Amino acid sequence: MPKETFFNLREKKRKEIIDACFEEFALHDYQNASISRIVKKLGIAKGSIYQYFDNKRDLYHYLIEYSSRKRYEQIEELFEQEKDFFELIVKNFYMKVKFDIDYPVLSGFQYNLLKERNTEELGNIQKDIKVQIFKMIKEMIRKHQPDYNLRDDVDIDIMTFMVMQVQIGIYDFLEINRQVDFRENVKNKKPVFSISEEDIMNIIKGFTELLKNGIASTKG
């Protein structure tokens, strides 16, 4: 987490630092991201960044926490309000698209995070992130399974994994089938999803309908 000196900065200065860091880590994986490029962009001495963070890893984990908090601020109420599980999936991804439009660099960072390679410094970061996503989805299913009318004869862990894979897999589908160049979009400070909202929603609904046929209960 940041040092107290970071939080003592004026809000505008903190935002400048965070924006520069997000842009660097959205365009490069952890190993190739450069503190030197960040401080050059900010016009500050390299040692200055270590007044605010212990090291590069500390900075990176703060960016993960910061971007995740921003993202889930958008969907917190959705989990309580929507009683149709599959409609919730559609709305959740739609809000991800809106998040992408509002915060293209943060969205690019989160996409890059899912592609991050394991390193000795970070450990198995990709697995750690997926475990967090898995736990969140599992808790959502466990809490609302009766309301969502989901099958009770399928192990909840298997069901959770299917839902997670569909949501992550939509990125891969867009990259392959729609030739979306996520990295180039981030580089040019464009939204990560460079196709129309209507096209994206049709794809999401298609994936969700296939998922529904697998885990929706047929009882009653």
C-alpha positions in Angstrom: 0.0 0.0 0.0 1.1 3.6 -0.5 3.0 5.4 2.2 1.5 8.2 4.2 3.4 10.7 2.0 1.3 9.7 -1.0 -2.0 10.4 0.8 -0.6 13.7 2.0 -0.3 14.9 -1.6 -2.9 17.1 -3.1 -5.7 15.1 -4.9 -4.7 16.5 -8.3 -1.1 15.4 -7.8 -2.1 11.9 -6.6 -4.3 11.5 -9.7 -1.5 12.6 -12.0 0.8 9.9 -10.5 -1.9 7.2 -10.6 -2.8 8.0 -14.2 0.8 7.8 -15.4 1.3 4.5 -13.6 -1.9 3.0 -15.0 -0.9 4.0 -18.6 2.5 2.4 -18.2 1.2 -0.9 -16.8 -1.7 -0.9 -19.3 0.9 -0.8 -22.2 3.5 -3.1 -20.8 3.6 -6.3 -18.7 5.0 -6.0 -15.2 8.5 -7.1 -16.2 8.8 -4.5 -19.0 6.9 -1.6 -17.3 9.4 1.1 -16.4 9.5 3.3 -13.3 11.9 5.5 -15.3 9.3 6.1 -18.0 6.7 6.9 -15.4 8.8 9.6 -13.6 9.9 11.0 -16.9 6.3 11.5 -18.0 5.6 13.1 -14.6 8.7 15.3 -14.7 9.9 14.2 -11.3 13.1 12.5 -10.0 13.1 8.7 -10.0 13.7 8.6 -6.3 10.5 10.5 -5.8 8.2 7.6 -6.6 9.8 5.6 -3.7 8.7 8.3 -1.3 5.2 7.1 -2.0 5.6 3.3 -2.6 8.1 0.9 -1.2 8.9 -0.7 -4.6 7.5 -1.5 -8.0 5.5 -4.5 -6.7 3.9 -2.3 -4.0 2.9 0.2 -6.6 1.5 -2.6 -8.9 -0.6 -4.1 -6.1 -2.1 -0.7 -5.3 -3.1 -0.3 -8.9 -4.8 -3.6 -8.8 -6.7 -2.7 -5.6 -7.6 0.8 -6.9 -8.9 -0.3 -10.3 -10.9 -3.2 -8.8 -12.5 -0.8 -6.3 -13.5 1.5 -9.1 -14.9 -1.3 -11.1 -17.0 -2.8 -8.3 -18.4 0.5 -7.3 -20.4 0.2 -10.5 -21.9 -3.2 -9.9 -22.3 -3.4 -6.1 -26.0 -2.6 -6.2 -26.6 -4.8 -9.2 -26.1 -8.0 -7.3 -28.8 -7.1 -4.8 -31.3 -5.7 -7.3 -31.3 -8.2 -10.2 -33.0 -11.5 -9.5 -32.4 -13.1 -12.9 -28.9 -14.6 -12.8 -28.5 -14.6 -16.6 -29.8 -11.1 -16.9 -27.3 -10.2 -14.2 -24.4 -11.6 -16.3 -25.5 -9.5 -19.3 -25.9 -6.3 -17.2 -22.6 -6.9 -15.5 -20.7 -7.1 -18.7 -22.6 -4.2 -20.1 -21.4 -2.2 -17.1 -17.9 -3.4 -17.9 -18.3 -1.9 -21.3 -19.5 1.4 -19.8 -16.6 1.2 -17.4 -14.3 0.8 -20.4 -15.7 3.8 -22.1 -15.4 5.9 -18.9 -12.0 4.6 -17.8 -10.2 3.3 -20.9 -6.8 3.2 -19.3 -8.0 1.4 -16.1 -9.9 -1.0 -18.3 -6.7 -1.6 -20.4 -4.8 -2.3 -17.2 -7.3 -4.8 -16.0 -7.2 -6.6 -19.4 -3.4 -6.7 -19.2 -3.6 -8.0 -15.7 -5.4 -11.2 -16.9 -2.6 -11.7 -19.4 0.2 -11.1 -16.9 3.0 -13.7 -16.8 4.1 -15.3 -13.5 7.4 -13.9 -12.2 9.5 -14.6 -9.1 8.6 -11.1 -7.8 4.8 -11.3 -8.4 4.4 -15.1 -7.9 1.4 -16.6 -9.8 -0.4 -13.3 -10.2 -2.8 -14.6 -12.9 -3.9 -17.4 -10.7 -4.3 -15.0 -7.7 -6.6 -12.7 -9.8 -8.7 -15.6 -11.0 -9.0 -16.9 -7.5 -10.4 -13.5 -6.4 -12.9 -13.5 -9.4 -13.8 -17.1 -8.6 -14.6 -16.4 -5.0 -16.7 -13.4 -5.8 -18.8 -15.3 -8.4 -19.1 -18.3 -6.1 -20.4 -16.2 -3.2 -22.9 -14.6 -5.5 -24.2 -18.0 -6.7 -24.3 -19.4 -3.2 -26.1 -16.4 -1.8 -28.8 -16.2 -4.5 -29.0 -19.8 -5.9 -32.7 -20.3 -4.8 -33.7 -16.9 -6.2 -31.8 -17.5 -9.5 -33.4 -20.9 -10.0 -30.1 -22.6 -10.8 -29.5 -26.3 -10.8 -28.7 -27.9 -7.5 -27.4 -31.2 -8.9 -24.2 -29.6 -10.2 -21.2 -28.9 -8.0 -21.2 -25.2 -7.2 -17.4 -25.0 -7.9 -18.0 -26.4 -11.4 -20.9 -24.0 -12.0 -18.8 -21.0 -10.8 -15.9 -22.0 -13.0 -18.1 -22.1 -16.1 -19.5 -18.7 -15.4 -16.0 -17.3 -14.8 -14.6 -18.8 -18.0 -17.5 -17.5 -20.1 -16.9 -13.9 -18.9 -13.1 -14.1 -19.4 -13.5 -15.9 -22.7 -15.6 -13.1 -24.2 -12.3 -11.1 -24.4 -10.6 -13.8 -26.3 -13.6 -14.2 -28.6 -13.6 -10.4 -29.4 -9.8 -10.5 -30.0 -10.0 -13.5 -32.4 -13.4 -13.1 -34.1 -13.7 -9.3 -34.2 -10.0 -8.7 -34.6 -10.0 -6.3 -31.6 -6.5 -5.0 -30.8 -6.9 -4.3 -27.1 -3.3 -3.1 -26.7 -3.4 -0.8 -29.6 -6.6 0.8 -28.3 -5.0 1.4 -24.9 -1.9 2.8 -26.6 -4.1 5.3 -28.4 -6.2 6.0 -25.3 -9.3 4.6 -26.9 -11.8 2.3 -25.2 -10.6 -1.3 -25.1 -13.8 -2.5 -26.8 -13.5 -0.9 -30.2 -16.7 -2.2 -31.6 -20.3 -1.0 -31.1 -22.1 -1.6 -27.9 -24.9 -3.3 -29.8 -22.5 -5.8 -31.3 -20.9 -6.5 -27.9 -24.3 -7.0 -26.3 -25.4 -9.4 -29.0 -22.2 -11.5 -28.3 -22.7 -11.4 -24.6 -26.3 -12.5 -24.9 -25.2 -15.4 -27.2 -22.7 -16.6 -24.7 -25.1 -16.2 -21.8 -27.8 -18.1 -23.6 -25.5 -21.1 -24.1 -24.5 -20.9 -20.4 -28.1 -20.8 -19.4 -28.8 -24.1 -21.2 -26.1 -25.7 -19.0 -26.8 -24.4 -15.5 -30.4 -23.2 -15.4 -32.8 -25.5 -13.5 -35.6 -27.1 -15.5 -37.6 -27.9 -12.4 -41.0 -26.2 -12.1 
